[in-house]
């Protein structure tokens, strides 16, 4: 019976160990505050996943970056220094909120420009439709319309 339990524990360990391989075990009793660390890695983008933060990503690169962030914080660097290091190495793409500068104007202001263009197009279309409904017919066209309407009325009366 004892051998069976050991076998079960061994098999379960084999299943659990690969899952633990991607989880970092950091010591937060020293210079690094866990809340500060979690806040910082939540603001940084995984370069592989693109739509996940470093905190959410399981990618190998995200693991390496989390370790690097921890090591910089362990050295006593503040958040700005850690972020500056990562930006110097990987560019503004590592930030979820890139800075407003000429190279990112399209990113920051592009959606508003597109929205304004859409509103202008809709307003112009509505005005054009309003003008089209106000169009007056020439006397010849009015006589032809009246004749068509009279023919239709006469046709309904004959039924």
N, C-alpha and C positions, 0 to 999 in steps of 0.2 A: 504494500500500500504506500509506503514511504517513497519508493522508487517511482511510482505513478505520479505522485504529487510533484516530485522533483522534475519529472519529465514535462508535466504540464507547465510548471513555472518556467522551465527552460524554453519551451516552445513559445510561451507568451512573451518572454524577454526578447526572443529573436524578432517577434512582430513589433515590439515597442521600440527597440533600439534605433532602427532607421528613422522613425518619426522624431526621435530626440536629437538626431544628428543636425537638424536645421535650426534648433533652438539654442540661442546663446544663453549662457549662464553668467551673468555679470554680478560682481560684488558691489552693492550700492551702499556699503558702510563707510567708504572712503570719501574722496573728493566729489564723487558724482552723485547727484540727487536723482532718484529714479523718476520723479515727476518731471523734472527739468529735461532729463534724457528722453522720456517718452514724448514730451511736447515738441522737442526739437526734431526727432525722427519722424514725427507726424507731419511736420512742415516741409519735409524733404521728399522729393519724388524718386521712385525707383527708376533707374535709367533703362531697365529691361522691360518692366511691366507698363510703364508710362502713365497708367491711370491708377496706380496704387502708390501709397506712401511707403517709405522705408519700413515703417511700423507694420504695415499690412502685407508686405511682399514676402514670398518664400523663395525668391530667386537667389542664386548663389552670390551675385553681385550685391544684392541688397544686404545679405548676411555680412559680406565683407565691409560694406559701407557702415553698417551698424557698429561693427567692431571698431572701425576707424573713428567714428564719432565718439564712441566710448573712450577710446585711447586718448583722443584730443581733450576730452573733458577731464580725464584722469590726470592729464598734465597741468590742469588748472586753467585751461583756455575757456573764455566765455563763449556764449552762443554765437555772437557776431564773428569771432575769430574762427570758430569751427565752420560756420556757413561760408565765410570768405575763403577758407581753404578749399572747401568742396567746389565752390563756384570757380575758383582759379583753376582747378583741376578738370572739372566737367562742364563748366559754362553755366549760364542762367537756367538751362533746362532742368537742372537738379532742384530748382525752387518751384514750389507750387504757385507762388505769387512772385513772378519776375518783376524787377524794377521797371519803372516807367522811364524809358530813354528812347532815342530815335529808332533804334533797332527793334523796339517792341511796341511802337506806336500802333502799328496795324493790329497787333494782338489786343491791345487795350481799347482802342477807339474804333476799330473796324466794325464790330457788331452794331455800334451806335450809328455809324455812317450808313450801313446797310439798312437799318431800321428807318432812318430818315428818308433814304431813297425810296423805300417801299411805301412810306406814307405819302410822299410826293406823287408817286405813280398812281396810287389809289385815288387821291384827291383829283388829279388831272382826269382820270377815267370817269369819275363821277360827274365832274363838270362837263366833260364832253358829251356824256349821255344826256345830261340835262339840256344842253344846247340842241342836241339832235331832236329831242322831243318837242322843242319849241319851233322847229322848222316849219315855215309857212309854204303852202303849195301855190303854184301859179294858178291863174284863172282857168287855164285849160285843164290842169290836173284836177282842180276842184270840180269842174263840170263833169269830167270823166268819173270821178269818185261818186258824185251825186247820181249819175246815170247808172253806175253799177249797183248802188244802194237801192235805187228805184226798181231796177230789174229784179233784184233779190226780193224786195217787198212784194212786187207784183207776182213773183213766182210762189211766194208763201200764201198769198191770198187765193191763188187758183187751186190750191190743194184741197 
